[in-house]
Amino acid sequence: MKHILLIAILLLSISCTRKFYVAPEMAECAVGTNSSCYLIKNRLDDNWIMIAEDIKGFELERGYIYKLKVKKIKEIDDFGQLRSAYSLLEVISKDEYQGRSAMAQQQDATSTEYDLIEIVENDDNLDIPVEDLVIQIDRQEQQITGSGGCNNFFGKLIINDDNSIEIGPLGSTRKFCAKKEVNQFEDKYLQLLQNMQTVEVSDDEIIFKASVGTYIIYQEK
């Protein structure tokens, strides 16, 4: 029985560990914020992807690309919420990076910033209690990031040839918002955003649509 338990623990430990490369600099988690997120990839020829998780015990020195061995863990944040993070097990390699910056690659011509203009649900305009809400769409990476009013969000955005779209699942930071109306707006906004089904793109606007009378309008910055 003890041997079976030991094997189970060992298998669980192995399944929770992974190896990945870390970019030589961090990226802005969402447009217009001061928070930074790691960029990682599993293989050197993959594209960089942004993660929201922290890497405990790791300190990034800009200009170096790392290969790390980490373990996925759960921790309690400052607001008593359970969240995922990584714990550093080993720095496998650290090499000086000579190419273009990871942020420059991430913010190529395929990436566009938009201001939130209007949210309509069932033909009723939603009150937007926060100004200057921005999203960033990266068509090459099929990624959308932005601010919900208090927290930053990020996730997949797939635009198909027939203008149908798939958004999410969206992840977000877990900062506590002091104003109740901002919390309520953010929850509604992200819920609606993930339910959008089609997109219309003009010279300076992008409109996500769900059912008739429900849509979100953004204007290119």
Secondary structure per residue as TSV (DSSP state, phi and psi in degrees):
chain	resnum	aa	ss	phi	psi
A	1	M	-	360.0	-42.0
A	2	K	H	-63.1	-37.5
A	3	H	H	-65.8	-39.9
A	4	I	H	-64.1	-43.1
A	5	L	H	-63.2	-40.8
A	6	L	H	-63.9	-42.5
A	7	I	H	-64.1	-40.6
A	8	A	H	-62.6	-43.5
A	9	I	H	-64.0	-40.8
A	10	L	H	-63.7	-44.0
A	11	L	H	-64.4	-39.7
A	12	L	H	-63.6	-41.5
A	13	S	H	-63.0	-42.9
A	14	I	H	-64.9	-41.6
A	15	S	H	-66.9	-22.4
A	16	C	T	-91.6	-2.8
A	17	T	E	-102.7	151.1
A	18	R	E	-153.6	166.1
A	19	K	E	-123.1	138.4
A	20	F	E	-155.5	164.6
A	21	Y	E	-91.8	145.8
A	22	V	E	-116.5	131.6
A	23	A	-	-64.0	157.7
A	24	P	S	-73.7	-0.4
A	25	E	S	-155.7	158.9
A	26	M	-	-89.0	163.4
A	27	A	E	-119.6	156.9
A	28	E	E	-64.7	126.6
A	29	C	S	-60.8	-37.8
A	30	A	S	-151.8	154.2
A	31	V	T	-59.4	134.7
A	32	G	T	79.8	13.8
A	33	T	-	-115.2	166.7
A	34	N	-	-103.8	4.8
A	35	S	-	-86.5	145.5
A	36	S	E	-118.2	143.6
A	37	C	E	-126.2	152.8
A	38	Y	E	-75.8	148.9
A	39	L	E	-109.5	129.8
A	40	I	E	-133.3	164.8
A	41	K	E	-156.5	152.7
A	42	N	S	-79.1	-34.1
A	43	R	S	-129.8	156.1
A	44	L	T	-64.5	-27.5
A	45	D	T	-91.2	3.1
A	46	D	S	-79.6	168.1
A	47	N	-	-85.5	150.4
A	48	W	-	-69.0	139.4
A	49	I	E	-125.2	148.6
A	50	M	E	-89.0	139.6
A	51	I	E	-121.0	149.0
A	52	A	-	-89.5	-18.8
A	53	E	-	-71.4	145.9
A	54	D	-	-80.8	158.4
A	55	I	E	-116.5	99.3
A	56	K	E	-67.4	134.3
A	57	G	T	84.4	2.3
A	58	F	-	-113.0	134.8
A	59	E	-	-124.9	117.7
A	60	L	-	-79.2	128.5
A	61	E	-	-101.5	116.9
A	62	R	T	-58.2	142.4
A	63	G	T	96.1	-0.9
A	64	Y	E	-124.0	139.1
A	65	I	E	-100.6	130.5
A	66	Y	E	-110.8	151.0
A	67	K	E	-117.3	122.6
A	68	L	E	-119.0	152.5
A	69	K	E	-111.2	124.5
A	70	V	E	-133.1	167.1
A	71	K	E	-125.0	135.3
A	72	K	E	-77.0	130.3
A	73	I	E	-132.2	168.0
A	74	K	E	-116.0	140.9
A	75	E	E	-143.5	160.9
A	76	I	E	-96.8	124.2
A	77	D	-	-82.1	-175.3
A	78	D	T	-64.5	-17.1
A	79	F	T	-106.0	14.3
A	80	G	S	77.8	13.5
A	81	Q	-	-94.1	141.7
A	82	L	E	-80.8	127.8
A	83	R	E	-140.4	161.3
A	84	S	E	-88.0	151.0
A	85	A	E	-154.9	172.2
A	86	Y	E	-113.3	146.6
A	87	S	E	-115.3	127.4
A	88	L	E	-68.7	128.2
A	89	L	E	-102.9	-37.8
A	90	E	E	-162.2	137.4
A	91	V	E	-89.5	104.0
A	92	I	E	-73.0	-40.8
A	93	S	E	-154.0	157.2
A	94	K	E	-145.7	111.1
A	95	D	E	-127.4	139.5
A	96	E	E	-64.6	135.3
A	97	Y	-	-98.3	130.0
A	98	Q	-	-108.2	-9.5
A	99	G	S	-86.7	-164.5
A	100	R	S	-66.9	152.5
A	101	S	-	-65.1	150.8
A	102	A	H	-62.7	-37.1
A	103	M	H	-67.6	-36.5
A	104	A	H	-64.4	-39.3
A	105	Q	H	-66.3	-39.3
A	106	Q	H	-70.6	-31.9
A	107	Q	T	-105.5	46.8
A	108	D	S	-70.6	-174.1
A	109	A	T	-64.0	-17.5
A	110	T	T	-76.5	-8.6
A	111	S	E	-101.4	130.4
A	112	T	E	-132.5	140.6
A	113	E	E	-102.2	141.4
A	114	Y	E	-134.5	144.8
A	115	D	E	-91.3	138.4
A	116	L	E	-72.1	125.8
A	117	I	E	-107.4	-45.1
A	118	E	E	-156.8	142.1
A	119	I	E	-125.4	125.1
A	120	V	E	-125.4	128.0
A	121	E	E	-124.3	120.6
A	122	N	T	52.3	44.6
A	123	D	T	70.0	7.9
A	124	D	E	-108.0	130.7
A	125	N	E	-73.8	130.4
A	126	L	-	-84.4	136.2
A	127	D	-	-70.5	130.0
A	128	I	-	-104.8	104.3
A	129	P	-	-80.2	-1.8
A	130	V	S	-125.8	138.0
A	131	E	S	-90.9	160.8
A	132	D	-	59.1	45.7
A	133	L	-	-83.2	127.9
A	134	V	E	-126.2	144.9
A	135	I	E	-120.0	157.1
A	136	Q	E	-125.4	127.2
A	137	I	E	-111.9	123.5
A	138	D	E	-112.1	101.8
A	139	R	T	-68.4	-34.3
A	140	Q	T	-66.9	-43.5
A	141	E	T	-87.9	-5.7
A	142	Q	T	53.6	55.6
A	143	Q	E	-137.1	143.0
A	144	I	E	-125.0	135.0
A	145	T	E	-133.6	161.1
A	146	G	E	173.5	-169.5
A	147	S	E	-118.7	136.2
A	148	G	-	-92.4	1.4
A	149	G	S	120.8	-31.6
A	150	C	S	-133.7	-49.7
A	151	N	S	-103.6	157.5
A	152	N	E	-90.7	142.4
A	153	F	E	-123.6	163.3
A	154	F	E	-161.7	151.9
A	155	G	E	171.5	-174.9
A	156	K	E	-79.8	144.1
A	157	L	E	-136.1	111.0
A	158	I	E	-109.4	120.5
A	159	I	E	-107.3	115.1
A	160	N	-	-87.4	166.7
A	161	D	T	-61.6	-28.1
A	162	D	T	-89.5	13.3
A	163	N	S	70.6	9.2
A	164	S	B	-76.0	152.8
A	165	I	E	-133.9	156.9
A	166	E	E	-130.4	119.8
A	167	I	E	-117.4	127.7
A	168	G	-	99.4	-175.8
A	169	P	-	-66.7	141.6
A	170	L	-	-90.2	133.5
A	171	G	E	-103.0	163.5
A	172	S	E	-154.5	161.9
A	173	T	-	-70.2	170.5
A	174	R	-	-124.6	43.2
A	175	K	-	-73.2	140.4
A	176	F	-	-78.3	130.5
A	177	C	-	-99.2	125.3
A	178	A	S	-67.2	-33.7
A	179	K	-	-92.6	124.3
A	180	K	H	-60.6	-39.1
A	181	E	H	-66.6	-29.6
A	182	V	H	-71.1	-42.4
A	183	N	H	-57.1	-47.3
A	184	Q	H	-65.8	-41.8
A	185	F	H	-62.6	-45.4
A	186	E	H	-60.2	-44.6
A	187	D	H	-60.3	-45.6
A	188	K	H	-65.2	-44.0
A	189	Y	H	-59.3	-49.6
A	190	L	H	-69.2	-33.7
A	191	Q	H	-64.3	-46.3
A	192	L	H	-63.9	-42.8
A	193	L	H	-58.9	-41.0
A	194	Q	H	-72.5	-15.3
A	195	N	T	-95.1	-0.4
A	196	M	-	-65.7	144.2
A	197	Q	-	-117.7	-30.3
A	198	T	E	-136.4	168.2
A	199	V	E	-137.8	143.5
A	200	E	E	-121.8	129.2
A	201	V	E	-121.2	126.8
A	202	S	-	-115.7	-167.4
A	203	D	S	-60.8	-39.3
A	204	D	S	-132.9	8.4
A	205	E	E	-132.3	154.2
A	206	I	E	-134.8	132.0
A	207	I	E	-123.3	120.8
A	208	F	E	-93.6	134.3
A	209	K	E	-125.8	144.7
A	210	A	-	-113.8	-120.5
A	211	S	S	-74.6	172.6
A	212	V	T	-58.7	129.7
A	213	G	T	85.8	5.9
A	214	T	-	-128.3	115.3
A	215	Y	E	-159.0	164.3
A	216	I	E	-129.9	130.1
A	217	I	E	-111.0	132.1
A	218	Y	E	-124.6	150.0
A	219	Q	E	-120.5	134.2
A	220	E	E	-63.4	138.0
A	221	K	-	-73.4	360.0
